[in-house]
Amino acid sequence: MLRCDNCPMTSPNRTPLLTLWRPILAMLMVIVSSNYLVQFPINDWLTWGAFTFPVAFLVTDLTNRAVGNAAARRVAWAGFAIAVVMSLALAPWRIALASGMAFILGQLLDIVAFNRLRAGSWWKAPLIGSAVASVVDTGTFFFLAFYGSDMNWLMLASGDLSIKWLMAALLLAPYRMMLPRLQLWVPVR
């Protein structure tokens, strides 16, 4: 077999996709459940999806910490592709497509922010990355999914964003607990 160190599929620094099955499966579960739950308001300013979606940033951040930003991007793109298809079966097409756009923009922003902050205190990269990415994700999703509808999407977006910021802080606990166990998350050969 020919080896090409500059080719994406055979690069020695590239994490095999099969090795990333845990983060990809977790991402899939988070997105599908969030796309379904966002359809159910709790009150005038909040949906159930706000509580589940921030786990997507946890998945990305753990992957990024374990095996780097290239692997985190692969998980984000795989999650995007699989989740949009699965979401179309569970949610209206407009929500599924809005979710896909918002998801990939937010995930890629989270990866960039995380990498710029990864050398600092253990909590800065996941907290700030998730908080900043949540703004882009929330704004993109609610605008694309509900603009022009009867739903008060600006109120829902601000409520969801508040919960996403709270969840970003609360998810620091499982992030911290996983740091010494990253080999369980993504086994490195």
Long-range contacts (C-beta under 8 A, 24 or more apart in sequence): 13-70, 14-70, 15-67, 15-68, 15-70, 15-71, 15-74, 15-186, 15-188, 17-74, 17-78, 19-67, 19-186, 19-187, 19-188, 19-189, 20-63, 20-67, 20-71, 20-74, 20-75, 20-78, 20-186, 22-185, 22-186, 23-59, 23-60, 23-62, 23-63, 23-75, 23-185, 23-186, 24-75, 24-78, 24-79, 24-82, 26-55, 26-59, 27-56, 27-59, 27-60, 27-75, 27-76, 27-78, 27-79, 27-82, 27-83, 28-79, 28-82, 28-83, 28-86, 30-55, 30-56, 30-59, 30-79, 31-56, 31-79, 31-83, 31-86, 31-87, 31-99, 31-103, 32-83, 32-86, 32-87, 32-90, 34-99, 35-83, 35-87, 35-90, 35-91, 35-95, 35-96, 35-99, 36-87, 36-90, 36-91, 38-91, 38-95, 38-99, 38-141, 38-145, 38-160, 39-91, 39-92, 39-95, 41-156, 43-159, 44-152, 44-155, 44-156, 44-159, 45-155, 45-156, 45-158, 45-159, 46-156, 46-159, 46-160, 46-163, 47-156, 47-159, 47-160, 49-160, 50-159, 50-160, 50-161, 50-163, 50-164, 50-167, 51-163, 51-167, 53-137, 53-164, 54-130, 54-134, 54-163, 54-164, 54-167, 54-168, 54-171, 55-167, 55-171, 56-103, 56-106, 56-107, 57-106, 57-107, 57-110, 57-126, 57-129, 57-130, 57-133, 57-134, 57-168, 57-171, 58-126, 58-130, 58-171, 58-174, 58-175, 60-107, 60-110, 60-111, 60-114, 61-110, 61-114, 61-125, 61-126, 61-129, 61-130, 61-175, 62-175, 62-178, 62-182, 62-185, 62-186, 63-185, 63-186, 64-111, 64-114, 64-115, 64-118, 65-114, 65-118, 65-125, 65-179, 65-182, 66-182, 66-183, 66-185, 66-186, 66-188, 67-186, 67-188, 69-111, 69-112, 69-114, 69-115, 71-186, 72-111, 72-114, 73-108, 73-111, 76-103, 76-104, 76-107, 76-108, 76-111, 77-104, 79-103, 79-107, 80-104, 80-107, 94-144, 94-145, 95-145, 97-144, 98-140, 98-141, 98-142, 98-143, 98-144, 98-145, 99-141, 99-145, 101-140, 101-141, 101-144, 102-136, 102-137, 102-138, 102-139, 102-140, 102-141, 102-144, 103-137, 103-141, 105-136, 105-137, 105-140, 106-133, 106-134, 106-136, 106-137, 106-140, 107-133, 109-133, 109-136, 122-176, 122-179, 123-172, 123-175, 123-176, 126-168, 126-171, 126-172, 126-175, 127-168, 127-169, 127-172, 130-164, 130-168, 130-171, 131-165, 131-168, 134-161, 134-164, 134-165, 134-168, 135-161, 137-164, 138-164
